[in-house]
Amino acid sequence: MTEERYEVFAVRYGTVAARTRRENFMGLDPHETAPMPLDYYVWVVRNEARTIVVDTGFDHAEAAHRGRRLERLPREGLALVGVDTLTVEDVIVTHLHHDHAGTLGDFPAARFHLQEAEMAYVTGACMCYPALRMPFSVEHVCEMVRNVYSGRVVFHDGDAEVAPGVTVHRLGGHSKGIQCVRVQTERGPVVLASDTAHFYENVEQGKPFIITHDVEATLRGYDRLRKLAASPAHIVPGHDPLVLQRYPAPDERLAGIVCRLDVMPQG
């Protein structure tokens, strides 16, 4: 049987421009104040047989609460590439941080694919500590719990297949149950790192992001990303503005908003 292959898109829905390098990496000199913006994405994996969305972003209320700029709701960004969130059947939630697990209600027909360890983490004793619960929204977590009770969450324990040619892999590190997504494409297996690597620099120089649940798991996760991807050029970080510079837009009208990841990067 021929393995299924997919088109893959990154869709930017927001940004935080007033951010510096010392706010993004562990262990930097506190005087390192060079600007380093952070972009917010959701991702689309599709072929003729199926459409899978990876992560669900956040909404206007969460943007205002966190001081982020929401340029478009995730559902509006997805519509730009022909995805109707009302009909999407499978959504992979890489982890439950506020910028990856909001707007769940915009996907009423979906099954949500989540690592069991992530749900245990966000509903357990670790959330008694403000430093650990800070990246999460209790409203998002409670909504996911409701989806569990509605039979709409598919739990995974480590590596698992979501669809032919689409697999998830628990790496941990940034959050206890964070997973990346490996997608078979015409150029080989592309790995959507999500927050297992925020920036290219995380993997290329072994620099952990500053919000880290487990530093060792984060660093080992970079090794695993390299093994899962066809090459370093097949790893797509979760928040790097360079993604939109390195990959082409599917349509010139979408430049700076959407790029196609199943083709080779341009630089």
BALOBA-1460 file (C-alpha; in Angstrom, 3 decimals):
// residues 267
<rec num="1" residu="m" x="0.000" y="0.000" z="0.000"/>
<rec num="2" residu="t" x="1.337" y="3.416" z="-0.964"/>
<rec num="3" residu="e" x="2.041" y="5.628" z="2.017"/>
<rec num="4" residu="e" x="-0.056" y="8.769" z="2.075"/>
<rec num="5" residu="r" x="1.692" y="12.097" z="1.605"/>
<rec num="6" residu="y" x="0.503" y="15.554" z="2.508"/>
<rec num="7" residu="e" x="0.681" y="19.247" z="1.893"/>
<rec num="8" residu="v" x="1.626" y="21.147" z="5.051"/>
<rec num="9" residu="f" x="0.964" y="24.813" z="5.840"/>
<rec num="10" residu="a" x="1.913" y="27.164" z="8.656"/>
<rec num="11" residu="v" x="-0.674" y="29.888" z="9.340"/>
<rec num="12" residu="r" x="0.346" y="32.872" z="11.444"/>
<rec num="13" residu="y" x="-2.429" y="34.286" z="13.588"/>
<rec num="14" residu="g" x="-0.581" y="36.560" z="16.020"/>
<rec num="15" residu="t" x="2.718" y="37.925" z="17.282"/>
<rec num="16" residu="v" x="4.515" y="39.541" z="20.181"/>
<rec num="17" residu="a" x="7.035" y="42.030" z="18.840"/>
<rec num="18" residu="a" x="8.327" y="43.551" z="22.091"/>
<rec num="19" residu="r" x="10.363" y="40.533" z="23.152"/>
<rec num="20" residu="t" x="14.110" y="40.160" z="23.650"/>
<rec num="21" residu="r" x="16.610" y="37.334" z="23.419"/>
<rec num="22" residu="r" x="16.947" y="37.079" z="27.197"/>
<rec num="23" residu="e" x="13.185" y="36.462" z="27.354"/>
<rec num="24" residu="n" x="13.492" y="33.566" z="24.903"/>
<rec num="25" residu="f" x="16.550" y="31.568" z="26.003"/>
<rec num="26" residu="m" x="17.785" y="30.109" z="29.257"/>
<rec num="27" residu="g" x="21.159" y="31.145" z="30.630"/>
<rec num="28" residu="l" x="21.711" y="34.384" z="28.712"/>
<rec num="29" residu="d" x="23.380" y="37.437" z="30.182"/>
<rec num="30" residu="p" x="20.616" y="39.641" z="31.677"/>
<rec num="31" residu="h" x="21.980" y="42.525" z="29.617"/>
<rec num="32" residu="e" x="21.220" y="40.654" z="26.369"/>
<rec num="33" residu="t" x="18.349" y="42.833" z="25.202"/>
<rec num="34" residu="a" x="18.505" y="42.400" z="21.431"/>
<rec num="35" residu="p" x="14.961" y="42.191" z="20.032"/>
<rec num="36" residu="m" x="13.653" y="38.741" z="19.121"/>
<rec num="37" residu="p" x="9.955" y="38.692" z="18.185"/>
<rec num="38" residu="l" x="7.852" y="35.595" z="18.590"/>
<rec num="39" residu="d" x="5.106" y="34.593" z="16.132"/>
<rec num="40" residu="y" x="2.074" y="32.386" z="16.749"/>
<rec num="41" residu="y" x="1.039" y="29.683" z="14.294"/>
<rec num="42" residu="v" x="-1.422" y="26.904" z="13.715"/>
<rec num="43" residu="w" x="-0.720" y="24.252" z="11.082"/>
<rec num="44" residu="v" x="-2.636" y="22.376" z="8.386"/>
<rec num="45" residu="v" x="-1.833" y="18.863" z="7.172"/>
<rec num="46" residu="r" x="-3.948" y="17.735" z="4.224"/>
<rec num="47" residu="n" x="-4.302" y="15.603" z="1.134"/>
<rec num="48" residu="e" x="-7.257" y="14.444" z="-0.957"/>
<rec num="49" residu="a" x="-8.389" y="12.040" z="1.760"/>
<rec num="50" residu="r" x="-8.242" y="14.163" z="4.915"/>
<rec num="51" residu="t" x="-7.467" y="17.485" z="6.590"/>
<rec num="52" residu="i" x="-5.799" y="17.601" z="10.007"/>
<rec num="53" residu="v" x="-5.271" y="20.781" z="12.005"/>
<rec num="54" residu="v" x="-2.416" y="21.055" z="14.481"/>
<rec num="55" residu="d" x="-3.170" y="23.294" z="17.496"/>
<rec num="56" residu="t" x="-5.957" y="25.810" z="17.931"/>
<rec num="57" residu="g" x="-4.273" y="29.045" z="19.062"/>
<rec num="58" residu="f" x="-5.985" y="31.639" z="21.256"/>
<rec num="59" residu="d" x="-8.722" y="34.266" z="20.988"/>
<rec num="60" residu="h" x="-9.096" y="38.014" z="21.575"/>
<rec num="61" residu="a" x="-9.699" y="37.678" z="25.306"/>
<rec num="62" residu="e" x="-6.549" y="35.630" z="25.831"/>
<rec num="63" residu="a" x="-4.548" y="38.022" z="23.650"/>
<rec num="64" residu="a" x="-5.658" y="40.973" z="25.777"/>
<rec num="65" residu="h" x="-4.917" y="39.100" z="29.002"/>
<rec num="66" residu="r" x="-1.403" y="38.116" z="27.865"/>
<rec num="67" residu="g" x="-0.482" y="41.308" z="26.004"/>
<rec num="68" residu="r" x="-0.266" y="39.624" z="22.609"/>
<rec num="69" residu="r" x="-1.317" y="40.943" z="19.220"/>
<rec num="70" residu="l" x="-3.967" y="38.782" z="17.615"/>
<rec num="71" residu="e" x="-3.928" y="39.509" z="13.895"/>
<rec num="72" residu="r" x="-6.744" y="37.097" z="13.059"/>
<rec num="73" residu="l" x="-8.576" y="34.351" z="14.866"/>
<rec num="74" residu="p" x="-7.132" y="30.927" z="14.094"/>
<rec num="75" residu="r" x="-10.350" y="29.954" z="12.303"/>
<rec num="76" residu="e" x="-9.985" y="33.039" z="10.096"/>
<rec num="77" residu="g" x="-6.399" y="32.163" z="9.235"/>
<rec num="78" residu="l" x="-7.363" y="28.585" z="8.442"/>
<rec num="79" residu="a" x="-10.144" y="29.815" z="6.164"/>
<rec num="80" residu="l" x="-7.483" y="31.540" z="4.046"/>
<rec num="81" residu="v" x="-6.259" y="28.105" z="2.953"/>
<rec num="82" residu="g" x="-9.742" y="26.678" z="2.508"/>
<rec num="83" residu="v" x="-10.147" y="24.997" z="5.898"/>
<rec num="84" residu="d" x="-13.576" y="25.200" z="7.509"/>
<rec num="85" residu="t" x="-13.071" y="24.565" z="11.214"/>
<rec num="86" residu="l" x="-16.712" y="23.477" z="11.552"/>
<rec num="87" residu="t" x="-16.007" y="20.339" z="9.537"/>
<rec num="88" residu="v" x="-12.468" y="19.389" z="10.630"/>
<rec num="89" residu="e" x="-12.527" y="15.864" z="12.066"/>
<rec num="90" residu="d" x="-9.059" y="15.585" z="13.593"/>
<rec num="91" residu="v" x="-7.111" y="18.178" z="15.582"/>
<rec num="92" residu="i" x="-3.737" y="17.395" z="17.110"/>
<rec num="93" residu="v" x="-3.147" y="19.454" z="20.253"/>
<rec num="94" residu="t" x="0.595" y="19.407" z="20.830"/>
<rec num="95" residu="h" x="0.206" y="20.615" z="24.431"/>
<rec num="96" residu="l" x="-2.236" y="22.638" z="26.493"/>
<rec num="97" residu="h" x="-0.442" y="25.983" z="26.854"/>
<rec num="98" residu="h" x="-2.691" y="28.984" z="26.283"/>
<rec num="99" residu="d" x="-1.434" y="29.673" z="22.762"/>
<rec num="100" residu="h" x="-2.017" y="26.139" z="21.507"/>
<rec num="101" residu="a" x="-5.283" y="25.020" z="23.073"/>
<rec num="102" residu="g" x="-7.728" y="27.925" z="22.865"/>
<rec num="103" residu="t" x="-10.669" y="28.258" z="20.439"/>
<rec num="104" residu="l" x="-11.503" y="24.555" z="20.864"/>
<rec num="105" residu="g" x="-15.168" y="25.431" z="20.411"/>
<rec num="106" residu="d" x="-14.485" y="26.457" z="16.822"/>
<rec num="107" residu="f" x="-13.934" y="22.755" z="16.012"/>
<rec num="108" residu="p" x="-17.292" y="21.180" z="16.966"/>
<rec num="109" residu="a" x="-16.858" y="18.050" z="14.835"/>
<rec num="110" residu="a" x="-13.277" y="17.284" z="15.817"/>
<rec num="111" residu="r" x="-11.536" y="14.576" z="17.760"/>
<rec num="112" residu="f" x="-8.667" y="16.063" z="19.759"/>
<rec num="113" residu="h" x="-5.429" y="14.074" z="19.834"/>
<rec num="114" residu="l" x="-3.503" y="14.677" z="23.061"/>
<rec num="115" residu="q" x="-0.836" y="12.947" z="25.086"/>
<rec num="116" residu="e" x="-2.237" y="11.319" z="28.214"/>
<rec num="117" residu="a" x="0.724" y="12.694" z="30.191"/>
<rec num="118" residu="e" x="-0.252" y="16.263" z="29.295"/>
<rec num="119" residu="m" x="-3.774" y="15.919" z="30.643"/>
<rec num="120" residu="a" x="-2.479" y="14.302" z="33.830"/>
<rec num="121" residu="y" x="0.008" y="17.153" z="34.243"/>
<rec num="122" residu="v" x="-2.459" y="20.022" z="33.835"/>
<rec num="123" residu="t" x="-5.055" y="18.504" z="36.168"/>
<rec num="124" residu="g" x="-2.632" y="17.297" z="38.833"/>
<rec num="125" residu="a" x="-0.574" y="18.542" z="41.754"/>
<rec num="126" residu="c" x="1.942" y="20.429" z="39.605"/>
<rec num="127" residu="m" x="-0.705" y="23.065" z="38.927"/>
<rec num="128" residu="c" x="-0.565" y="24.062" z="42.595"/>
<rec num="129" residu="y" x="2.634" y="25.952" z="41.724"/>
<rec num="130" residu="p" x="2.093" y="29.338" z="40.010"/>
<rec num="131" residu="a" x="5.336" y="29.051" z="38.020"/>
<rec num="132" residu="l" x="4.169" y="25.783" z="36.431"/>
<rec num="133" residu="r" x="0.543" y="26.751" z="35.775"/>
<rec num="134" residu="m" x="1.387" y="30.205" z="34.371"/>
<rec num="135" residu="p" x="1.473" y="29.146" z="30.677"/>
<rec num="136" residu="f" x="-1.951" y="27.489" z="30.901"/>
<rec num="137" residu="s" x="-5.485" y="28.873" z="30.843"/>
<rec num="138" residu="v" x="-7.812" y="27.133" z="33.256"/>
<rec num="139" residu="e" x="-10.683" y="27.783" z="30.818"/>
<rec num="140" residu="h" x="-8.878" y="25.896" z="28.035"/>
<rec num="141" residu="v" x="-8.066" y="23.026" z="30.372"/>
<rec num="142" residu="c" x="-11.650" y="22.781" z="31.614"/>
<rec num="143" residu="e" x="-12.960" y="22.819" z="28.050"/>
<rec num="144" residu="m" x="-10.657" y="19.954" z="27.155"/>
<rec num="145" residu="v" x="-11.886" y="18.037" z="30.198"/>
<rec num="146" residu="r" x="-15.445" y="18.545" z="28.943"/>
<rec num="147" residu="n" x="-14.359" y="17.134" z="25.593"/>
<rec num="148" residu="v" x="-12.972" y="14.094" z="27.392"/>
<rec num="149" residu="y" x="-16.370" y="13.549" z="29.013"/>
<rec num="150" residu="s" x="-18.011" y="13.965" z="25.595"/>
<rec num="151" residu="g" x="-15.860" y="11.212" z="24.116"/>
<rec num="152" residu="r" x="-14.003" y="13.593" z="21.800"/>
<rec num="153" residu="v" x="-10.414" y="13.198" z="23.039"/>
<rec num="154" residu="v" x="-8.073" y="10.511" z="21.731"/>
<rec num="155" residu="f" x="-5.257" y="9.971" z="24.205"/>
<rec num="156" residu="h" x="-1.814" y="8.831" z="23.101"/>
<rec num="157" residu="d" x="1.006" y="7.433" z="25.194"/>
<rec num="158" residu="g" x="4.254" y="8.245" z="23.402"/>
<rec num="159" residu="d" x="4.541" y="7.553" z="19.661"/>
<rec num="160" residu="a" x="1.284" y="6.983" z="17.776"/>
<rec num="161" residu="e" x="-0.259" y="7.162" z="14.316"/>
<rec num="162" residu="v" x="-3.058" y="9.675" z="13.846"/>
<rec num="163" residu="a" x="-3.521" y="8.873" z="10.143"/>
<rec num="164" residu="p" x="-1.445" y="7.069" z="7.507"/>
<rec num="165" residu="g" x="1.725" y="9.141" z="7.195"/>
<rec num="166" residu="v" x="0.974" y="11.351" z="10.227"/>
<rec num="167" residu="t" x="2.416" y="10.415" z="13.610"/>
<rec num="168" residu="v" x="2.804" y="12.084" z="17.000"/>
<rec num="169" residu="h" x="5.785" y="11.719" z="19.306"/>
<rec num="170" residu="r" x="5.926" y="12.723" z="22.949"/>
<rec num="171" residu="l" x="9.172" y="14.580" z="23.728"/>
<rec num="172" residu="g" x="8.387" y="16.426" z="26.946"/>
<rec num="173" residu="g" x="10.551" y="19.308" z="28.099"/>
<rec num="174" residu="h" x="8.642" y="22.528" z="27.509"/>
<rec num="175" residu="s" x="5.536" y="20.911" z="28.989"/>
<rec num="176" residu="k" x="5.347" y="17.471" z="30.536"/>
<rec num="177" residu="g" x="3.295" y="15.893" z="27.769"/>
<rec num="178" residu="i" x="4.242" y="17.972" z="24.742"/>
<rec num="179" residu="q" x="4.325" y="16.154" z="21.407"/>
<rec num="180" residu="c" x="5.648" y="16.944" z="17.944"/>
<rec num="181" residu="v" x="4.036" y="15.877" z="14.653"/>
<rec num="182" residu="r" x="5.822" y="13.983" z="11.867"/>
<rec num="183" residu="v" x="4.249" y="14.243" z="8.402"/>
<rec num="184" residu="q" x="5.172" y="12.363" z="5.256"/>
<rec num="185" residu="t" x="5.494" y="14.748" z="2.295"/>
<rec num="186" residu="e" x="6.900" y="14.676" z="-1.225"/>
<rec num="187" residu="r" x="10.195" y="16.028" z="0.154"/>
<rec num="188" residu="g" x="10.374" y="13.463" z="2.930"/>
<rec num="189" residu="p" x="9.230" y="13.491" z="6.567"/>
<rec num="190" residu="v" x="8.654" y="17.017" z="7.887"/>
<rec num="191" residu="v" x="8.510" y="17.488" z="11.656"/>
<rec num="192" residu="l" x="6.252" y="20.184" z="13.081"/>
<rec num="193" residu="a" x="8.131" y="20.832" z="16.294"/>
<rec num="194" residu="s" x="5.523" y="23.121" z="17.841"/>
<rec num="195" residu="d" x="7.053" y="24.120" z="21.185"/>
<rec num="196" residu="t" x="9.505" y="21.252" z="21.389"/>
<rec num="197" residu="a" x="11.595" y="23.881" z="19.554"/>
<rec num="198" residu="h" x="10.370" y="27.469" z="19.476"/>
<rec num="199" residu="f" x="13.163" y="28.768" z="17.238"/>
<rec num="200" residu="y" x="15.664" y="27.307" z="14.782"/>
<rec num="201" residu="e" x="18.347" y="28.386" z="17.221"/>
<rec num="202" residu="n" x="17.018" y="26.032" z="19.910"/>
<rec num="203" residu="v" x="17.902" y="22.960" z="17.870"/>
<rec num="204" residu="e" x="20.895" y="24.333" z="15.993"/>
<rec num="205" residu="q" x="22.706" y="25.594" z="19.102"/>
<rec num="206" residu="g" x="21.140" y="23.514" z="21.871"/>
<rec num="207" residu="k" x="19.650" y="26.521" z="23.661"/>
<rec num="208" residu="p" x="16.477" y="25.712" z="25.639"/>
<rec num="209" residu="f" x="13.552" y="28.097" z="25.606"/>
<rec num="210" residu="i" x="13.193" y="29.960" z="28.880"/>
<rec num="211" residu="i" x="9.850" y="28.322" z="29.840"/>
<rec num="212" residu="t" x="10.895" y="24.744" z="30.456"/>
<rec num="213" residu="h" x="9.389" y="22.030" z="32.613"/>
<rec num="214" residu="d" x="12.376" y="19.680" z="32.197"/>
<rec num="215" residu="v" x="15.686" y="20.905" z="30.767"/>
<rec num="216" residu="e" x="17.077" y="17.419" z="30.154"/>
<rec num="217" residu="a" x="13.959" y="16.331" z="28.282"/>
<rec num="218" residu="t" x="14.123" y="19.528" z="26.224"/>
<rec num="219" residu="l" x="17.701" y="18.877" z="25.124"/>
<rec num="220" residu="r" x="17.056" y="15.210" z="24.411"/>
<rec num="221" residu="g" x="14.005" y="16.344" z="22.471"/>
<rec num="222" residu="y" x="16.217" y="18.291" z="20.083"/>
<rec num="223" residu="d" x="18.105" y="15.060" z="19.393"/>
<rec num="224" residu="r" x="14.836" y="13.250" z="18.737"/>
<rec num="225" residu="l" x="13.644" y="15.949" z="16.341"/>
<rec num="226" residu="r" x="16.766" y="15.441" z="14.261"/>
<rec num="227" residu="k" x="16.171" y="11.685" z="14.153"/>
<rec num="228" residu="l" x="12.516" y="12.032" z="13.177"/>
<rec num="229" residu="a" x="13.129" y="14.544" z="10.356"/>
<rec num="230" residu="a" x="14.635" y="13.741" z="6.967"/>
<rec num="231" residu="s" x="17.238" y="16.471" z="7.586"/>
<rec num="232" residu="p" x="17.654" y="19.582" z="9.761"/>
<rec num="233" residu="a" x="15.897" y="21.497" z="6.969"/>
<rec num="234" residu="h" x="12.817" y="19.347" z="7.607"/>
<rec num="235" residu="i" x="12.363" y="20.591" z="11.202"/>
<rec num="236" residu="v" x="9.854" y="23.445" z="11.511"/>
<rec num="237" residu="p" x="10.022" y="25.363" z="14.831"/>
<rec num="238" residu="g" x="6.858" y="26.518" z="16.511"/>
<rec num="239" residu="h" x="7.292" y="30.279" z="16.918"/>
<rec num="240" residu="d" x="10.137" y="31.478" z="14.712"/>
<rec num="241" residu="p" x="9.340" y="34.421" z="12.375"/>
<rec num="242" residu="l" x="12.016" y="32.995" z="10.058"/>
<rec num="243" residu="v" x="9.607" y="30.232" z="9.021"/>
<rec num="244" residu="l" x="7.625" y="32.691" z="6.922"/>
<rec num="245" residu="q" x="10.843" y="33.970" z="5.369"/>
<rec num="246" residu="r" x="12.265" y="30.549" z="4.525"/>
<rec num="247" residu="y" x="9.154" y="28.976" z="3.023"/>
<rec num="248" residu="p" x="7.041" y="30.269" z="0.131"/>
<rec num="249" residu="a" x="3.465" y="31.455" z="0.411"/>
<rec num="250" residu="p" x="0.956" y="29.315" z="-1.525"/>
<rec num="251" residu="d" x="-0.361" y="32.544" z="-3.041"/>
<rec num="252" residu="e" x="1.354" y="35.935" z="-3.130"/>
<rec num="253" residu="r" x="-1.701" y="37.446" z="-1.435"/>
<rec num="254" residu="l" x="-0.915" y="35.286" z="1.614"/>
<rec num="255" residu="a" x="2.722" y="36.335" z="1.938"/>
<rec num="256" residu="g" x="3.583" y="36.990" z="5.550"/>
<rec num="257" residu="i" x="0.559" y="34.992" z="6.747"/>
<rec num="258" residu="v" x="0.747" y="31.488" z="5.285"/>
<rec num="259" residu="c" x="3.652" y="29.419" z="3.998"/>
<rec num="260" residu="r" x="3.925" y="25.942" z="2.535"/>
<rec num="261" residu="l" x="6.183" y="23.520" z="4.422"/>
<rec num="262" residu="d" x="6.078" y="20.453" z="2.178"/>
<rec num="263" residu="v" x="8.469" y="22.155" z="-0.259"/>
<rec num="264" residu="m" x="12.133" y="22.853" z="0.384"/>
<rec num="265" residu="p" x="12.979" y="26.080" z="2.219"/>
<rec num="266" residu="q" x="14.211" y="28.959" z="0.118"/>
<rec num="267" residu="g" x="17.156" y="29.844" z="2.308"/>
